[in-house]
């Protein structure tokens, strides 16, 4: 048992120490505020306070984990060897910064709980984030910190704290916002596409639409029968998220009454793990709409759905996650940016969301998303999947997962010679 002394045990301290020690380092630990218990402990131990008690392993604490509510934080950049750090400490510490407070700041998206500049679409602007300003958005910085911290602990407590042979993992999420591009859609929807292609002089798209409608070509989004070919001989089995909602003024969807669509969902559920892709309307009219979507999807699949992804991305952090928590989802796959690669929360390790405004940990586990299809297509050099491979190889912990999101249209068999498809196949076959 690893013992940690601190002068005050707060919900924040319980949360972040449990995550780092148990979820990331896989070390059992306990907290104490009693000096005599700490001194008498003969096993591995560290103190986390304003000053050390003696010559024990010591991490000087920042005030963040002892505060309540949200307030401005002064962030000064330095480096721990090659790794950027903030919440700096001093020379008498074993760690040059407060790794626990810094990790808490990133995991809770503390800067998104403060007033911030929004993009024109109403999102948090990643260019305003500390990870962009300090240039570590594409690094799993918390995982790298913890791995380095683990080596320090192992050198001090080599009999009880051992470096594990890590093997990080890859995760592919397939989201289905629209099951069919042209087929199985209404006459008016196809007419609108037809006129739009003519207006934009997009004759290639116009020809594809005609060929699909006269059944001389497969619908580019109807790729479901080919998924087994993609993943049958790979160690990765994707998780599938279906948008199951009626069209609205915010979003065009596939009708939930479409028989072909319903059969696809049922068949997919026999082979893959299913999750719900919430509609844009669900984030706007959350109380009723998301309940309806979840209920309809569960009735169709005849199973309880715990996994969810927000099709519109995270707009209001607290509101969005409170909505998912109240609707009894257990696992969220939205913690990332829609159009930019990177670790939004600074980690590749799944973690439970902590609401800093209420000082409460939700029973909602977040799996960080590094890249979406949209963000991958923006990468020119090196190729997107070379970039992903480089990031994957730097993941330092067994708990680290490189998660990417693609759509059903990405697996279009008509694009077998596409460089992106070839890159994906190599990536998932490693």
N, C-alpha and C positions, 0 to 999 in steps of 0.2 A: 504494500500500500504506500503510495506517494502522499506525503503530508504537505499541505500548503498553509502557511501562517499568513493571516492578514489582519489588520487592526479592526476591520469592519466587514462583515459579510453582507453583501447586497444582492438583489436579484440579478443585476448585471454581472457581478462576479461569478455567481453560481452558473449562469448561462455560458459565459465565454470560457471559463475553466473546464466545464464539463465538455464543451465542444472540442477544445484543443486537446485536452488530455485523453478523453475517452473516445471521441469520434475520429480524431485525426491520429493521435499517437497510440491509441489503444492501450492506455495505462490507467489502472484504477487509482483514484485519488480521494482525498478527503480534505475538508477545509476546517481550520480552527482559528479562534481568536484568543486562545489561552496560551500564554507564553510557556507555562510549565509543561503543558502537554507537548508542545512543539520541541522544547529542549530535551524532554525525556524520550522522544521518538528516536529509535535507533536505525530506522530505515531511511530511504531517500526522502529529502525534504527541501523545500525552498521557501523563502519569505517574500511576501509581496506587500510592501508598505513604503512609508516615507524614508525609513532608514533601516539598515540591517540590525538584527539582534546580536549577532556575533560574526563568525566567519563562515556562515552557511551560504549556500547558493542564493543569490539575492537578485530580485528584479525590482527596481524602484518604480513605484506606482504613480501613474498620472491621475489627476482628479476625476477623469471621465467616468470611471466605473463606480465612483462613490457619489456621483451627482444624481439628481432626479430631473426629469424634464429635458428640454433641448435648449442649447445656447451656443453662441459662436465659439469656435475652437481655433486656437493659433497653431498653424501647421508649418513647421520648418523642416525642410528636406536635408537629409544627410545620407550617408551610405554605410551599410554593414558589409564590408568587402565590396562586392559589386551590386548588392541589393539596395534599392532606395528604401529609406525608413523615415518615420516621423514620430512625434511624441518622444523626443530624445531624452536620455537620462544623463548619467555622468560616469566618470572613470571608475568609481568604486563598485559599479554594478557588473554582474556577469553578462548582462545583455545590454547593449548600448542604447536601447529604446524600450518603451513599454509595449512589448509584443501583444499583450492581452488587450490593452486599450486600443491600440492601432487596429487590431483584428476586429474588435467590436465595432469600431467606427465604420469600417468597410462593410462588414456583414449586415449591419442594420441599415445601410444606406443612409447614414446620419445626415449627410449633406442634402439628401432629398427630403429630409424632414424639416430642413430649414427653408426660408424663402429663397427661391432660385429663379434664374432666367429660364424661360420656356422657349422651345422652338415654335415656329409658326403653326405647327400642328398640335401644340399643347403639351409636348413631351419634355422631360428633363433633357437639357442639352449636355451631352457627354463632354463637349469641349470645356465645360465649366467644372468638370469633376477633378478631384485631386489626382486620379489615375491618369488623366490626360495631361494635366499640368506637370506632373512628376514623371510622365512618360513610362508608366507601367501597366497601361490598360491591357496589353496583350500578354502580360505575365500573370501566372497564378501566384500572385505575390504572397498571400497568406500561407499557401502550401509550401512555398520556398522558404519563408521565414520559419515555419514550424519544423521543416526538415533540418534546417541549420540549427535551430534551437534543440532539436532532438539529439544532434551530434554533441552539443555542449553537455546536455544532461547525461548522455552515455559516457562521456569522458570523465564525468564526476561520479557517476553512479553505475559503473560498467557492469556490476553484478546483477543489477535489477532493471536497468534501462538499456535495452539492446536495439541497435539499428536493424530494422526489418528489411528483408529483401522485398522491395516494393514492386508491385506490378499494377500500374495504373490501368484504367480501362477506357474504352470508347463507347459512346452511345449515339445511336441514330434515332431521331424522332422524325416520323413522317406525318405531316399534317395535311388534311384534305379540306381546304376551304371551299373548293368547288370540284365536285366529282367528275363533271363532264364539261368540256369546253364548247362543244357544238351539239353532240347527240343528246338525246333524252332531255332536251330543253324545249320551251314553248316556241311557237311560231314567232311571236312578237320579240322574244329575246334574240332569236337568230336573225330576224329582220334588222334589229338594232345593230347587231354585230356586222351584218352585211353592209349596211349603210355607212357605218363607222369606217370600215375598211376602204370603201370607195372614197369617202371624204378625205381620208388620210393617204390615199394612193398606195395603200398597203396591199398590193396585188398578191403577194405570196400568201398572206393570211387569208385572203379571199379565196384563193384556189384551194387551200387546205380545208377551209370550211365547206366548200362545195363537194370536194372529194369525200369528206367525212359524211356529209348528209346523204350522198348517193351510195354510201357504203363501199367505196373503193379504197378507203384509208381508215386506219384506226383513229379514234378520237385521241388527241395528244394527252388528255388528262385521264383517260380510262386505261390506266396502266396496271390495274389490280391483279390481273391474271398473270402478270410477269414478275410479281414480287418474289415468288418462290425461286425463280431463276437467279434473281439478284442475290438473295441471302441464304440460299440453301447450302452452299459450300463455304460459308464464311462463319467465323466465330461470333458474329454480331447478329442479333435478332432485333429488328427495329420495334419501336413502340409507336402505335398508330393513334392519331387524334383526328376525329371527325367533327366537322361543323354540322350540327343537326338543328337547324333553325330555319324558319321561314324567311324569305327575302324581306328587306325593309328599305327605307330610304337611305340607310347607312351602308347597306351591303347586299350584294347579289349572292344568293345561295342556291344550292340544289334543293328542290322541294322534298320535304320529309315524307311526302306521300308517294314519291316516285318508287315504283316497285323494284326496278333494277338497282337503285341506290340502297334500298333497304336490304335486298339480298346480298349486296356487296358487303355491307356492314356486318351482317350475321356471319357470312362466310369468313371474313377477315378475323372476326372474333374467335373463330375456331383454331386459328394458327398464331395469332399475335395478341399481345396485350393491348387493350383499348383504353383510350382516354377521351375526354370531351374537349373539343376546341370551342371555346365560348364565342358568341357573336359580338359584334361591336355594340349592338343594342343592349346586350346583357350588362355591359359596363356602364351604360347610361341609365337604363331602367333595371337596376340590378335586383331589386327585391322580388319582382315577379318573373322577369324574363329568364334569369339563370335557373330559377327553380323549375320553370316550364321546360327548358332545354334539358336539364339533367333528368327530370322525370320522364320525358319522352324518350330519351336515349336509353335509360335503364329499362323501360318497358319493352323497347325493341330488342335489346340485347339480352334481356332477362338476367342481368347481373348488376351488382352495386358498383358504381363508378366512383373511384377515389382520386383518379389522376386527371389533371386539368391543365390546359394551356390557354392563355388569353390571346385571341387572334389579333387584337388591336394593340398588344403589348402593354407594358405597365405605364399607366398615365398618372394615377394618383396612388402612390405606394400603399399608404395606410388603408385607403378606401377599397382598393382592389383586393388586397389580401384579407381584409376584414370580411369582404363579401364572400371570398372563397372559403374562409374558415367557418363563417356562419352557415354556409350551405354544405358543410361536412365533407369537403374535399380534404384529402390527406397529403397529396403530393402535387406540387406546382412545378411547371416547366416553362416559366416565363421570365426568369431572372437573367435577362440579357438585353441587348439592343436589337431592334428590328433590322437596322440597315448598317450596322457597324460591328466588326468582330471585336472580341475582347471579353474580359471577365468583369462584368458590371459590379459585382460585389467583391472583386479581388481574389476569388477562390474558385477552384475546380471541385471542391468537396461539397457534397450536399449538406445542408444545415437547416435547422428550424428557425423560422422567422421570429425575431424579437421586435415587438412594437415599443419603441422608445417613448412614445407619447403616453402610453398607458403602463409602461414598465411591466410588460407581460409577454411571455413566450407563447406564441400560438402553436397548436399541434398541427402545423402545416409545414411540411418539409419541402425546401426549395432545392431543385437541381439546377445549378448554374448552366446557362447556355452560352457557349463561346461564339458560335456563328450560325447565321441563318442562310438560306439559299440566296436571298437578296444581297447580303453582305459578302458572300463568297464570290458572286458574279462581279463585284466591284474590284476584286483583286486581279491585277494584271501580271505583275512580276514580283516574286516567283509565282508559279501557278498556285491556285487556292489550296489544293490538297498537299502540295509540298509545304506550304505554310502550316497547314494543320498537322502534318507529320512532325515538323520541327517543334511545334508547341507540345504535341503529345510526348515527344521524347524528353522534354524538360520536366514533365509532371513528376514530382518527387515522392509521392506517397501512395500507399495502397488505396487510400480513400479518394484519391484524385480521379475525376472522370472528365474526359473531353467529350462534351455533348454538342451535336450540331443538329439543325432543323432543316429538313428539305420538304418539298411538296410532292404530291403524287405526279405532277407534271414533269418533275425533274427526271423521272424514271421512264420517260417516253421511249419505247423500243425503236422508234423511227430515228432516234439520235444516237445509235450505237457507236458511231464514229466520232461523236462529240468528245472533245478533250476533257470536259468536266465530268462526263460519265465515266471515261476511262480512269480519271483520277480518283473518283469515288470507289470504283471497283478495286483498284490497287490499295486504297486506304483501308477498306473494310476487310480485305483479304490478308493483311499483314498478321 
